[in-house]
Amino acid sequence: MPPLPGAELVRSSLQLYRYLLRCCRRLPAGPVRQHYRHAIRQSFKVHADEDDPERIQQIIKRAIEDADWVMNKYKNQK
């Protein structure tokens, strides 16, 4: 199950970036949220020059799976 509804609609890197930042809003406020927001930004910058569509889809799939894991980890902590 994806962390937020709409994960199946993510098709581009910009959509993924927005989706992941929306996921961060559900994390506990403070250092945890700041850490994941920073990690999302850094990952976006690292992969900004990626131009292989297949690789981009792999990155999107993996990022959504990772977001699901993080959201489940902090599910009951608010």
Secondary structure, DSSP 8 states (H G I E B T S, - for coil): --SSTTGGG--SHHHHHHHHHHHHTTS-TTHHHHHHHHHHHHHHHHTTT---HHHHHHHHHHHHHHHHHHHHHTTT--
